């Protein structure tokens, strides 16, 4: 089904970008232009994105930045590698 008639963007494309990490209509727009012309598809895009797990949203809710999360993940990985050696 077409979500954005202006640019020919389908719900499948929106879902693929969401799976790749796009969490907001603005992020979808940055890669597809959907929602940047007439804007009538923005609510549909919001509905497709839903309120599911979003790494960026989860970090913001926890008060952490992406850099903090990356540093923590790197430290954890290094500890696991050190323990395996």
PyMOL Python script that loads the backbone (N, CA, C, O; Angstrom):
from pymol import cmd

cmd.read_pdbstr("""\
ATOM      1  N   UNK A   1       0.837  -1.172   0.000  1.00  0.00           N
ATOM      2  CA  UNK A   1       0.000   0.000   0.000  1.00  0.00           C
ATOM      3  C   UNK A   1       0.888   1.243   0.000  1.00  0.00           C
ATOM      4  O   UNK A   1       1.913   1.291   0.680  1.00  0.00           O
ATOM      5  N   UNK A   2       0.479   2.240  -0.768  1.00  0.00           N
ATOM      6  CA  UNK A   2       1.219   3.489  -0.793  1.00  0.00           C
ATOM      7  C   UNK A   2       0.892   4.312   0.442  1.00  0.00           C
ATOM      8  O   UNK A   2      -0.273   4.518   0.784  1.00  0.00           O
ATOM      9  N   UNK A   3       1.935   4.774   1.097  1.00  0.00           N
ATOM     10  CA  UNK A   3       1.784   5.631   2.259  1.00  0.00           C
ATOM     11  C   UNK A   3       1.891   7.085   1.813  1.00  0.00           C
ATOM     12  O   UNK A   3       1.110   7.937   2.238  1.00  0.00           O
ATOM     13  N   UNK A   4       2.854   7.351   0.964  1.00  0.00           N
ATOM     14  CA  UNK A   4       3.108   8.709   0.471  1.00  0.00           C
ATOM     15  C   UNK A   4       2.901   8.726  -1.035  1.00  0.00           C
ATOM     16  O   UNK A   4       3.722   8.211  -1.794  1.00  0.00           O
ATOM     17  N   UNK A   5       1.799   9.321  -1.455  1.00  0.00           N
ATOM     18  CA  UNK A   5       1.505   9.405  -2.882  1.00  0.00           C
ATOM     19  C   UNK A   5       2.432  10.382  -3.590  1.00  0.00           C
ATOM     20  O   UNK A   5       2.738  10.201  -4.769  1.00  0.00           O
ATOM     21  N   UNK A   6       2.877  11.403  -2.893  1.00  0.00           N
ATOM     22  CA  UNK A   6       3.737  12.421  -3.500  1.00  0.00           C
ATOM     23  C   UNK A   6       5.062  11.826  -4.003  1.00  0.00           C
ATOM     24  O   UNK A   6       5.560  12.210  -5.061  1.00  0.00           O
ATOM     25  N   UNK A   7       5.615  10.899  -3.243  1.00  0.00           N
ATOM     26  CA  UNK A   7       6.920  10.333  -3.591  1.00  0.00           C
ATOM     27  C   UNK A   7       6.879   8.830  -3.841  1.00  0.00           C
ATOM     28  O   UNK A   7       7.924   8.209  -4.032  1.00  0.00           O
ATOM     29  N   UNK A   8       5.692   8.240  -3.841  1.00  0.00           N
ATOM     30  CA  UNK A   8       5.556   6.822  -4.146  1.00  0.00           C
ATOM     31  C   UNK A   8       6.188   5.902  -3.118  1.00  0.00           C
ATOM     32  O   UNK A   8       6.785   4.887  -3.477  1.00  0.00           O
ATOM     33  N   UNK A   9       6.063   6.246  -1.850  1.00  0.00           N
ATOM     34  CA  UNK A   9       6.662   5.449  -0.774  1.00  0.00           C
ATOM     35  C   UNK A   9       5.610   4.498  -0.212  1.00  0.00           C
ATOM     36  O   UNK A   9       4.488   4.908   0.085  1.00  0.00           O
ATOM     37  N   UNK A  10       5.975   3.238  -0.069  1.00  0.00           N
ATOM     38  CA  UNK A  10       5.037   2.222   0.410  1.00  0.00           C
ATOM     39  C   UNK A  10       5.229   1.957   1.902  1.00  0.00           C
ATOM     40  O   UNK A  10       6.231   2.346   2.501  1.00  0.00           O
ATOM     41  N   UNK A  11       4.245   1.289   2.475  1.00  0.00           N
ATOM     42  CA  UNK A  11       4.351   0.902   3.880  1.00  0.00           C
ATOM     43  C   UNK A  11       5.515  -0.051   4.086  1.00  0.00           C
ATOM     44  O   UNK A  11       6.160  -0.029   5.134  1.00  0.00           O
ATOM     45  N   UNK A  12       5.786  -0.888   3.094  1.00  0.00           N
ATOM     46  CA  UNK A  12       6.917  -1.820   3.194  1.00  0.00           C
ATOM     47  C   UNK A  12       8.236  -1.055   3.301  1.00  0.00           C
ATOM     48  O   UNK A  12       9.106  -1.420   4.091  1.00  0.00           O
ATOM     49  N   UNK A  13       8.381   0.000   2.510  1.00  0.00           N
ATOM     50  CA  UNK A  13       9.606   0.798   2.571  1.00  0.00           C
ATOM     51  C   UNK A  13       9.751   1.470   3.932  1.00  0.00           C
ATOM     52  O   UNK A  13      10.846   1.502   4.494  1.00  0.00           O
ATOM     53  N   UNK A  14       8.658   2.005   4.462  1.00  0.00           N
ATOM     54  CA  UNK A  14       8.695   2.645   5.777  1.00  0.00           C
ATOM     55  C   UNK A  14       9.110   1.625   6.833  1.00  0.00           C
ATOM     56  O   UNK A  14       9.945   1.923   7.687  1.00  0.00           O
ATOM     57  N   UNK A  15       8.539   0.433   6.781  1.00  0.00           N
ATOM     58  CA  UNK A  15       8.866  -0.613   7.752  1.00  0.00           C
ATOM     59  C   UNK A  15      10.322  -1.046   7.633  1.00  0.00           C
ATOM     60  O   UNK A  15      10.971  -1.321   8.642  1.00  0.00           O
ATOM     61  N   UNK A  16      10.843  -1.109   6.404  1.00  0.00           N
ATOM     62  CA  UNK A  16      12.251  -1.482   6.215  1.00  0.00           C
ATOM     63  C   UNK A  16      13.174  -0.436   6.836  1.00  0.00           C
ATOM     64  O   UNK A  16      14.156  -0.781   7.495  1.00  0.00           O
ATOM     65  N   UNK A  17      12.859   0.828   6.628  1.00  0.00           N
ATOM     66  CA  UNK A  17      13.683   1.894   7.215  1.00  0.00           C
ATOM     67  C   UNK A  17      13.553   1.896   8.735  1.00  0.00           C
ATOM     68  O   UNK A  17      14.520   2.170   9.446  1.00  0.00           O
ATOM     69  N   UNK A  18      12.361   1.592   9.229  1.00  0.00           N
ATOM     70  CA  UNK A  18      12.162   1.509  10.676  1.00  0.00           C
ATOM     71  C   UNK A  18      13.002   0.373  11.254  1.00  0.00           C
ATOM     72  O   UNK A  18      13.604   0.521  12.318  1.00  0.00           O
ATOM     73  N   UNK A  19      13.042  -0.752  10.558  1.00  0.00           N
ATOM     74  CA  UNK A  19      13.847  -1.887  11.018  1.00  0.00           C
ATOM     75  C   UNK A  19      15.335  -1.553  11.001  1.00  0.00           C
ATOM     76  O   UNK A  19      16.119  -2.111  11.770  1.00  0.00           O
ATOM     77  N   UNK A  20      15.712  -0.635  10.114  1.00  0.00           N
ATOM     78  CA  UNK A  20      17.114  -0.225  10.028  1.00  0.00           C
ATOM     79  C   UNK A  20      17.469   0.863  11.036  1.00  0.00           C
ATOM     80  O   UNK A  20      18.620   1.291  11.117  1.00  0.00           O
ATOM     81  N   UNK A  21      16.461   1.316  11.817  1.00  0.00           N
ATOM     82  CA  UNK A  21      16.774   2.266  12.874  1.00  0.00           C
ATOM     83  C   UNK A  21      16.058   3.597  12.830  1.00  0.00           C
ATOM     84  O   UNK A  21      16.219   4.402  13.747  1.00  0.00           O
ATOM     85  N   UNK A  22      15.275   3.860  11.801  1.00  0.00           N
ATOM     86  CA  UNK A  22      14.529   5.116  11.753  1.00  0.00           C
ATOM     87  C   UNK A  22      13.354   5.017  12.722  1.00  0.00           C
ATOM     88  O   UNK A  22      12.511   4.130  12.592  1.00  0.00           O
ATOM     89  N   UNK A  23      13.301   5.917  13.682  1.00  0.00           N
ATOM     90  CA  UNK A  23      12.294   5.832  14.747  1.00  0.00           C
ATOM     91  C   UNK A  23      11.216   6.891  14.665  1.00  0.00           C
ATOM     92  O   UNK A  23      10.205   6.787  15.359  1.00  0.00           O
ATOM     93  N   UNK A  24      11.401   7.898  13.845  1.00  0.00           N
ATOM     94  CA  UNK A  24      10.455   9.003  13.788  1.00  0.00           C
ATOM     95  C   UNK A  24      10.089   9.314  12.343  1.00  0.00           C
ATOM     96  O   UNK A  24      10.834   8.967  11.426  1.00  0.00           O
ATOM     97  N   UNK A  25       8.948   9.966  12.134  1.00  0.00           N
ATOM     98  CA  UNK A  25       8.600  10.389  10.778  1.00  0.00           C
ATOM     99  C   UNK A  25       9.680  11.277  10.155  1.00  0.00           C
ATOM    100  O   UNK A  25       9.920  11.212   8.950  1.00  0.00           O
ATOM    101  N   UNK A  26      10.316  12.084  10.958  1.00  0.00           N
ATOM    102  CA  UNK A  26      11.380  12.951  10.432  1.00  0.00           C
ATOM    103  C   UNK A  26      12.555  12.118   9.906  1.00  0.00           C
ATOM    104  O   UNK A  26      13.140  12.447   8.874  1.00  0.00           O
ATOM    105  N   UNK A  27      12.893  11.051  10.614  1.00  0.00           N
ATOM    106  CA  UNK A  27      13.984  10.183  10.141  1.00  0.00           C
ATOM    107  C   UNK A  27      13.576   9.443   8.873  1.00  0.00           C
ATOM    108  O   UNK A  27      14.400   9.240   7.981  1.00  0.00           O
ATOM    109  N   UNK A  28      12.311   9.039   8.787  1.00  0.00           N
ATOM    110  CA  UNK A  28      11.813   8.419   7.559  1.00  0.00           C
ATOM    111  C   UNK A  28      11.895   9.428   6.423  1.00  0.00           C
ATOM    112  O   UNK A  28      12.315   9.091   5.316  1.00  0.00           O
ATOM    113  N   UNK A  29      11.493  10.667   6.696  1.00  0.00           N
ATOM    114  CA  UNK A  29      11.528  11.719   5.674  1.00  0.00           C
ATOM    115  C   UNK A  29      12.943  11.985   5.180  1.00  0.00           C
ATOM    116  O   UNK A  29      13.144  12.285   4.003  1.00  0.00           O
ATOM    117  N   UNK A  30      13.914  11.877   6.061  1.00  0.00           N
ATOM    118  CA  UNK A  30      15.294  12.161   5.655  1.00  0.00           C
ATOM    119  C   UNK A  30      15.829  11.151   4.656  1.00  0.00           C
ATOM    120  O   UNK A  30      16.736  11.466   3.885  1.00  0.00           O
ATOM    121  N   UNK A  31      15.282   9.939   4.656  1.00  0.00           N
ATOM    122  CA  UNK A  31      15.766   8.937   3.702  1.00  0.00           C
ATOM    123  C   UNK A  31      14.815   8.699   2.539  1.00  0.00           C
ATOM    124  O   UNK A  31      15.223   8.154   1.513  1.00  0.00           O
ATOM    125  N   UNK A  32      13.539   9.103   2.679  1.00  0.00           N
ATOM    126  CA  UNK A  32      12.569   8.822   1.612  1.00  0.00           C
ATOM    127  C   UNK A  32      11.858  10.048   1.066  1.00  0.00           C
ATOM    128  O   UNK A  32      11.240   9.970   0.005  1.00  0.00           O
ATOM    129  N   UNK A  33      11.925  11.171   1.754  1.00  0.00           N
ATOM    130  CA  UNK A  33      11.185  12.392   1.462  1.00  0.00           C
ATOM    131  C   UNK A  33       9.703  12.285   1.813  1.00  0.00           C
ATOM    132  O   UNK A  33       8.973  13.268   1.681  1.00  0.00           O
ATOM    133  N   UNK A  34       9.244  11.125   2.254  1.00  0.00           N
ATOM    134  CA  UNK A  34       7.834  10.951   2.620  1.00  0.00           C
ATOM    135  C   UNK A  34       7.475  11.932   3.725  1.00  0.00           C
ATOM    136  O   UNK A  34       8.189  12.049   4.721  1.00  0.00           O
ATOM    137  N   UNK A  35       6.373  12.628   3.546  1.00  0.00           N
ATOM    138  CA  UNK A  35       5.912  13.582   4.532  1.00  0.00           C
ATOM    139  C   UNK A  35       6.446  14.982   4.363  1.00  0.00           C
ATOM    140  O   UNK A  35       6.119  15.867   5.153  1.00  0.00           O
ATOM    141  N   UNK A  36       7.266  15.205   3.345  1.00  0.00           N
ATOM    142  CA  UNK A  36       7.875  16.524   3.181  1.00  0.00           C
ATOM    143  C   UNK A  36       7.168  17.394   2.146  1.00  0.00           C
ATOM    144  O   UNK A  36       7.515  18.564   1.990  1.00  0.00           O
ATOM    145  N   UNK A  37       6.188  16.847   1.438  1.00  0.00           N
ATOM    146  CA  UNK A  37       5.490  17.660   0.441  1.00  0.00           C
ATOM    147  C   UNK A  37       4.152  18.115   1.003  1.00  0.00           C
ATOM    148  O   UNK A  37       4.080  19.196   1.587  1.00  0.00           O
ATOM    149  N   UNK A  38       3.106  17.344   0.852  1.00  0.00           N
ATOM    150  CA  UNK A  38       1.786  17.771   1.344  1.00  0.00           C
ATOM    151  C   UNK A  38       1.600  17.450   2.824  1.00  0.00           C
ATOM    152  O   UNK A  38       0.805  18.102   3.501  1.00  0.00           O
ATOM    153  N   UNK A  39       2.324  16.451   3.334  1.00  0.00           N
ATOM    154  CA  UNK A  39       2.272  16.118   4.757  1.00  0.00           C
ATOM    155  C   UNK A  39       1.120  15.229   5.183  1.00  0.00           C
ATOM    156  O   UNK A  39       1.005  14.900   6.364  1.00  0.00           O
ATOM    157  N   UNK A  40       0.263  14.833   4.253  1.00  0.00           N
ATOM    158  CA  UNK A  40      -0.901  14.041   4.651  1.00  0.00           C
ATOM    159  C   UNK A  40      -0.541  12.630   5.105  1.00  0.00           C
ATOM    160  O   UNK A  40      -1.373  11.957   5.713  1.00  0.00           O
ATOM    161  N   UNK A  41       0.662  12.170   4.830  1.00  0.00           N
ATOM    162  CA  UNK A  41       1.055  10.809   5.191  1.00  0.00           C
ATOM    163  C   UNK A  41       1.751  10.717   6.541  1.00  0.00           C
ATOM    164  O   UNK A  41       2.032   9.615   7.012  1.00  0.00           O
ATOM    165  N   UNK A  42       2.031  11.841   7.167  1.00  0.00           N
ATOM    166  CA  UNK A  42       2.814  11.825   8.410  1.00  0.00           C
ATOM    167  C   UNK A  42       2.127  10.999   9.496  1.00  0.00           C
ATOM    168  O   UNK A  42       2.787  10.230  10.194  1.00  0.00           O
ATOM    169  N   UNK A  43       0.824  11.148   9.644  1.00  0.00           N
ATOM    170  CA  UNK A  43       0.115  10.371  10.676  1.00  0.00           C
ATOM    171  C   UNK A  43       0.133   8.877  10.357  1.00  0.00           C
ATOM    172  O   UNK A  43       0.215   8.048  11.264  1.00  0.00           O
ATOM    173  N   UNK A  44       0.058   8.537   9.092  1.00  0.00           N
ATOM    174  CA  UNK A  44       0.124   7.125   8.709  1.00  0.00           C
ATOM    175  C   UNK A  44       1.509   6.566   9.034  1.00  0.00           C
ATOM    176  O   UNK A  44       1.633   5.446   9.529  1.00  0.00           O
ATOM    177  N   UNK A  45       2.538   7.348   8.754  1.00  0.00           N
ATOM    178  CA  UNK A  45       3.908   6.927   9.070  1.00  0.00           C
ATOM    179  C   UNK A  45       4.062   6.756  10.573  1.00  0.00           C
ATOM    180  O   UNK A  45       4.671   5.788  11.028  1.00  0.00           O
ATOM    181  N   UNK A  46       3.514   7.691  11.348  1.00  0.00           N
ATOM    182  CA  UNK A  46       3.567   7.568  12.808  1.00  0.00           C
ATOM    183  C   UNK A  46       2.894   6.274  13.257  1.00  0.00           C
ATOM    184  O   UNK A  46       3.386   5.588  14.153  1.00  0.00           O
ATOM    185  N   UNK A  47       1.774   5.950  12.631  1.00  0.00           N
ATOM    186  CA  UNK A  47       1.064   4.717  12.971  1.00  0.00           C
ATOM    187  C   UNK A  47       1.872   3.475  12.648  1.00  0.00           C
ATOM    188  O   UNK A  47       1.856   2.502  13.402  1.00  0.00           O
ATOM    189  N   UNK A  48       2.583   3.510  11.519  1.00  0.00           N
ATOM    190  CA  UNK A  48       3.414   2.366  11.140  1.00  0.00           C
ATOM    191  C   UNK A  48       4.596   2.206  12.091  1.00  0.00           C
ATOM    192  O   UNK A  48       4.992   1.087  12.419  1.00  0.00           O
ATOM    193  N   UNK A  49       5.151   3.320  12.527  1.00  0.00           N
ATOM    194  CA  UNK A  49       6.288   3.260  13.445  1.00  0.00           C
ATOM    195  C   UNK A  49       5.841   2.823  14.832  1.00  0.00           C
ATOM    196  O   UNK A  49       6.580   2.145  15.546  1.00  0.00           O
ATOM    197  N   UNK A  50       4.636   3.211  15.206  1.00  0.00           N
ATOM    198  CA  UNK A  50       4.090   2.797  16.492  1.00  0.00           C
ATOM    199  C   UNK A  50       4.920   3.263  17.663  1.00  0.00           C
ATOM    200  O   UNK A  50       5.698   4.211  17.566  1.00  0.00           O
ATOM    201  N   UNK A  51       4.739   2.588  18.749  1.00  0.00           N
ATOM    202  CA  UNK A  51       5.469   2.905  19.975  1.00  0.00           C
ATOM    203  C   UNK A  51       6.366   1.745  20.367  1.00  0.00           C
ATOM    204  O   UNK A  51       6.648   1.535  21.546  1.00  0.00           O
ATOM    205  N   UNK A  52       6.805   1.003  19.379  1.00  0.00           N
ATOM    206  CA  UNK A  52       7.644  -0.156  19.640  1.00  0.00           C
ATOM    207  C   UNK A  52       9.025   0.238  20.127  1.00  0.00           C
ATOM    208  O   UNK A  52       9.317   1.415  20.336  1.00  0.00           O
ATOM    209  N   UNK A  53       9.854  -0.750  20.300  1.00  0.00           N
ATOM    210  CA  UNK A  53      11.216  -0.522  20.775  1.00  0.00           C
ATOM    211  C   UNK A  53      11.990   0.325  19.778  1.00  0.00           C
ATOM    212  O   UNK A  53      12.055   0.014  18.588  1.00  0.00           O
ATOM    213  N   UNK A  54      12.560   1.373  20.274  1.00  0.00           N
ATOM    214  CA  UNK A  54      13.397   2.254  19.473  1.00  0.00           C
ATOM    215  C   UNK A  54      14.638   2.551  20.297  1.00  0.00           C
ATOM    216  O   UNK A  54      14.539   3.172  21.355  1.00  0.00           O
ATOM    217  N   UNK A  55      15.783   2.129  19.842  1.00  0.00           N
ATOM    218  CA  UNK A  55      16.992   2.337  20.651  1.00  0.00           C
ATOM    219  C   UNK A  55      17.196   3.790  21.059  1.00  0.00           C
ATOM    220  O   UNK A  55      17.556   4.067  22.203  1.00  0.00           O
ATOM    221  N   UNK A  56      16.969   4.719  20.136  1.00  0.00           N
ATOM    222  CA  UNK A  56      17.164   6.126  20.471  1.00  0.00           C
ATOM    223  C   UNK A  56      16.169   6.578  21.534  1.00  0.00           C
ATOM    224  O   UNK A  56      16.536   7.278  22.478  1.00  0.00           O
ATOM    225  N   UNK A  57      14.907   6.177  21.379  1.00  0.00           N
ATOM    226  CA  UNK A  57      13.869   6.570  22.328  1.00  0.00           C
ATOM    227  C   UNK A  57      14.169   5.977  23.709  1.00  0.00           C
ATOM    228  O   UNK A  57      14.006   6.654  24.724  1.00  0.00           O
ATOM    229  N   UNK A  58      14.606   4.720  23.744  1.00  0.00           N
ATOM    230  CA  UNK A  58      14.918   4.082  25.017  1.00  0.00           C
ATOM    231  C   UNK A  58      16.071   4.794  25.718  1.00  0.00           C
ATOM    232  O   UNK A  58      16.051   4.951  26.939  1.00  0.00           O
ATOM    233  N   UNK A  59      17.067   5.223  24.962  1.00  0.00           N
ATOM    234  CA  UNK A  59      18.192   5.940  25.555  1.00  0.00           C
ATOM    235  C   UNK A  59      17.737   7.267  26.146  1.00  0.00           C
ATOM    236  O   UNK A  59      18.138   7.631  27.251  1.00  0.00           O
ATOM    237  N   UNK A  60      16.895   7.989  25.405  1.00  0.00           N
ATOM    238  CA  UNK A  60      16.414   9.276  25.896  1.00  0.00           C
ATOM    239  C   UNK A  60      15.587   9.115  27.155  1.00  0.00           C
ATOM    240  O   UNK A  60      15.696   9.922  28.078  1.00  0.00           O
ATOM    241  N   UNK A  61      14.759   8.080  27.202  1.00  0.00           N
ATOM    242  CA  UNK A  61      13.933   7.846  28.385  1.00  0.00           C
ATOM    243  C   UNK A  61      14.790   7.517  29.600  1.00  0.00           C
ATOM    244  O   UNK A  61      14.419   7.829  30.731  1.00  0.00           O
ATOM    245  N   UNK A  62      15.923   6.895  29.365  1.00  0.00           N
ATOM    246  CA  UNK A  62      16.823   6.551  30.463  1.00  0.00           C
ATOM    247  C   UNK A  62      17.786   7.691  30.778  1.00  0.00           C
ATOM    248  O   UNK A  62      18.578   7.594  31.716  1.00  0.00           O
ATOM    249  N   UNK A  63      17.721   8.772  29.997  1.00  0.00           N
ATOM    250  CA  UNK A  63      18.606   9.910  30.229  1.00  0.00           C
ATOM    251  C   UNK A  63      20.019   9.670  29.753  1.00  0.00           C
ATOM    252  O   UNK A  63      20.952  10.333  30.205  1.00  0.00           O
ATOM    253  N   UNK A  64      20.184   8.730  28.849  1.00  0.00           N
ATOM    254  CA  UNK A  64      21.512   8.422  28.328  1.00  0.00           C
ATOM    255  C   UNK A  64      21.626   8.918  26.901  1.00  0.00           C
ATOM    256  O   UNK A  64      20.637   8.970  26.170  1.00  0.00           O
ATOM    257  N   UNK A  65      22.821   9.277  26.513  1.00  0.00           N
ATOM    258  CA  UNK A  65      23.073   9.647  25.124  1.00  0.00           C
ATOM    259  C   UNK A  65      23.557   8.417  24.371  1.00  0.00           C
ATOM    260  O   UNK A  65      23.937   7.412  24.973  1.00  0.00           O
ATOM    261  N   UNK A  66      23.538   8.511  23.066  1.00  0.00           N
ATOM    262  CA  UNK A  66      24.030   7.408  22.248  1.00  0.00           C
ATOM    263  C   UNK A  66      25.499   7.136  22.549  1.00  0.00           C
ATOM    264  O   UNK A  66      25.923   5.980  22.548  1.00  0.00           O
ATOM    265  N   UNK A  67      26.283   8.183  22.807  1.00  0.00           N
ATOM    266  CA  UNK A  67      27.705   8.011  23.119  1.00  0.00           C
ATOM    267  C   UNK A  67      27.883   7.237  24.421  1.00  0.00           C
ATOM    268  O   UNK A  67      28.765   6.384  24.526  1.00  0.00           O
ATOM    269  N   UNK A  68      27.041   7.536  25.417  1.00  0.00           N
ATOM    270  CA  UNK A  68      27.103   6.809  26.687  1.00  0.00           C
ATOM    271  C   UNK A  68      26.815   5.328  26.477  1.00  0.00           C
ATOM    272  O   UNK A  68      27.512   4.467  27.013  1.00  0.00           O
ATOM    273  N   UNK A  69      25.785   5.044  25.696  1.00  0.00           N
ATOM    274  CA  UNK A  69      25.400   3.659  25.443  1.00  0.00           C
ATOM    275  C   UNK A  69      26.493   2.915  24.688  1.00  0.00           C
ATOM    276  O   UNK A  69      26.787   1.758  24.987  1.00  0.00           O
ATOM    277  N   UNK A  70      27.092   3.583  23.712  1.00  0.00           N
ATOM    278  CA  UNK A  70      28.163   2.955  22.939  1.00  0.00           C
ATOM    279  C   UNK A  70      29.357   2.656  23.831  1.00  0.00           C
ATOM    280  O   UNK A  70      29.954   1.584  23.730  1.00  0.00           O
ATOM    281  N   UNK A  71      29.706   3.583  24.695  1.00  0.00           N
ATOM    282  CA  UNK A  71      30.830   3.368  25.607  1.00  0.00           C
ATOM    283  C   UNK A  71      30.549   2.194  26.544  1.00  0.00           C
ATOM    284  O   UNK A  71      31.433   1.379  26.807  1.00  0.00           O
ATOM    285  N   UNK A  72      29.327   2.112  27.042  1.00  0.00           N
ATOM    286  CA  UNK A  72      28.962   1.013  27.942  1.00  0.00           C
ATOM    287  C   UNK A  72      29.008  -0.322  27.207  1.00  0.00           C
ATOM    288  O   UNK A  72      29.497  -1.315  27.745  1.00  0.00           O
ATOM    289  N   UNK A  73      28.497  -0.344  25.978  1.00  0.00           N
ATOM    290  CA  UNK A  73      28.520  -1.575  25.188  1.00  0.00           C
ATOM    291  C   UNK A  73      29.942  -2.007  24.878  1.00  0.00           C
ATOM    292  O   UNK A  73      30.253  -3.198  24.912  1.00  0.00           O
ATOM    293  N   UNK A  74      30.808  -1.049  24.576  1.00  0.00           N
ATOM    294  CA  UNK A  74      32.208  -1.350  24.274  1.00  0.00           C
ATOM    295  C   UNK A  74      32.902  -1.914  25.509  1.00  0.00           C
ATOM    296  O   UNK A  74      33.649  -2.888  25.410  1.00  0.00           O
ATOM    297  N   UNK A  75      32.664  -1.311  26.664  1.00  0.00           N
ATOM    298  CA  UNK A  75      33.279  -1.788  27.905  1.00  0.00           C
ATOM    299  C   UNK A  75      32.822  -3.208  28.228  1.00  0.00           C
ATOM    300  O   UNK A  75      33.625  -4.040  28.649  1.00  0.00           O
ATOM    301  N   UNK A  76      31.541  -3.482  28.032  1.00  0.00           N
ATOM    302  CA  UNK A  76      31.011  -4.822  28.283  1.00  0.00           C
ATOM    303  C   UNK A  76      31.654  -5.843  27.347  1.00  0.00           C
ATOM    304  O   UNK A  76      32.035  -6.933  27.774  1.00  0.00           O
ATOM    305  N   UNK A  77      31.770  -5.488  26.077  1.00  0.00           N
ATOM    306  CA  UNK A  77      32.379  -6.392  25.099  1.00  0.00           C
ATOM    307  C   UNK A  77      33.843  -6.659  25.443  1.00  0.00           C
ATOM    308  O   UNK A  77      34.317  -7.788  25.319  1.00  0.00           O
ATOM    309  N   UNK A  78      34.546  -5.637  25.869  1.00  0.00           N
ATOM    310  CA  UNK A  78      35.954  -5.813  26.224  1.00  0.00           C
ATOM    311  C   UNK A  78      36.106  -6.738  27.434  1.00  0.00           C
ATOM    312  O   UNK A  78      37.020  -7.562  27.477  1.00  0.00           O
ATOM    313  N   UNK A  79      35.213  -6.602  28.414  1.00  0.00           N
ATOM    314  CA  UNK A  79      35.257  -7.474  29.592  1.00  0.00           C
ATOM    315  C   UNK A  79      34.984  -8.923  29.192  1.00  0.00           C
ATOM    316  O   UNK A  79      35.637  -9.841  29.688  1.00  0.00           O
ATOM    317  N   UNK A  80      34.022  -9.123  28.298  1.00  0.00           N
ATOM    318  CA  UNK A  80      33.713 -10.474  27.851  1.00  0.00           C
ATOM    319  C   UNK A  80      34.875 -11.091  27.105  1.00  0.00           C
ATOM    320  O   UNK A  80      35.170 -12.273  27.281  1.00  0.00           O
ATOM    321  N   UNK A  81      35.541 -10.299  26.266  1.00  0.00           N
ATOM    322  CA  UNK A  81      36.713 -10.806  25.533  1.00  0.00           C
ATOM    323  C   UNK A  81      37.854 -11.119  26.491  1.00  0.00           C
ATOM    324  O   UNK A  81      38.540 -12.125  26.315  1.00  0.00           O
ATOM    325  N   UNK A  82      38.070 -10.294  27.487  1.00  0.00           N
ATOM    326  CA  UNK A  82      39.134 -10.527  28.447  1.00  0.00           C
ATOM    327  C   UNK A  82      38.871 -11.793  29.252  1.00  0.00           C
ATOM    328  O   UNK A  82      39.796 -12.541  29.571  1.00  0.00           O
ATOM    329  N   UNK A  83      37.601 -12.027  29.576  1.00  0.00           N
ATOM    330  CA  UNK A  83      37.236 -13.223  30.332  1.00  0.00           C
ATOM    331  C   UNK A  83      37.375 -14.493  29.511  1.00  0.00           C
ATOM    332  O   UNK A  83      37.619 -15.565  30.065  1.00  0.00           O
ATOM    333  N   UNK A  84      37.222 -14.386  28.200  1.00  0.00           N
ATOM    334  CA  UNK A  84      37.309 -15.565  27.323  1.00  0.00           C
ATOM    335  C   UNK A  84      38.746 -15.932  27.017  1.00  0.00           C
ATOM    336  O   UNK A  84      39.017 -17.058  26.601  1.00  0.00           O
ATOM    337  N   UNK A  85      39.671 -15.011  27.214  1.00  0.00           N
ATOM    338  CA  UNK A  85      41.080 -15.250  26.861  1.00  0.00           C
ATOM    339  C   UNK A  85      41.832 -15.979  27.922  1.00  0.00           C
ATOM    340  O   UNK A  85      43.023 -16.247  27.762  1.00  0.00           O
TER     341      UNK A  85
END
""", "prot")
cmd.dss("prot")
cmd.show_as("cartoon", "prot")
cmd.util.cbc("prot")
cmd.orient("prot")
